[in-house]
Amino acid sequence: MSLVEDLITLEELAEHEEDPARRRTLDQVRARLAGRDRGAKVSEAAQVLGISQPTVRSWIDAGVLPAVAGATPVRVDVMGLAHAKRAVDLLRVHREDRHLLAAVMRLLRDRAVLTGDGAREGFADLAASRVVPLTDELLDALGSASQGRKRSASI
């Protein structure tokens, strides 16, 4: 898919651009270009990444590759596909480093989480100064709540 290669090229150009305004422009063009696409079929994503279709589907299920919401059959978001391709290409260069695979999977999953609705809402709250100071009492309450969930999950 040449679109994925174009997105990667634009991302690399933006990474090396020293002028912040030009970097933002490159990122905006990249986002608009990706937004015009309906997403890649699972078979196309597999071909771009050089992996099997079942692996693409398992990466979608694991949150490594973002699916286009509401698309039937399942389609892969091209921006996420471009991120994954860069990561897979890096893995292939460093294929002997087993720890790198785990690190790349975490990075891709974290990118998907950061672009999710909850993260966007949280960033919007932060930008609007709708924040709650993390006091010791609040941290203790949050810690107690998460430990209670861990205990109930193990029972």
Secondary structure, DSSP 8 states (H G I E B T S, - for coil): -HHHHHHHHHHHHHHH---HHHHHHHHHHHHHHHHTS--EEHHHHHHHHTS-HHHHHHHHHTTSS-B-TT-SS-EE-HHHHHHHHHHHHHHHHTTT-HHHHHHHHHHHHHHHHHTSHHHHHHHHHHHTT------HHHHHHHHHHHHHHHHHHH-
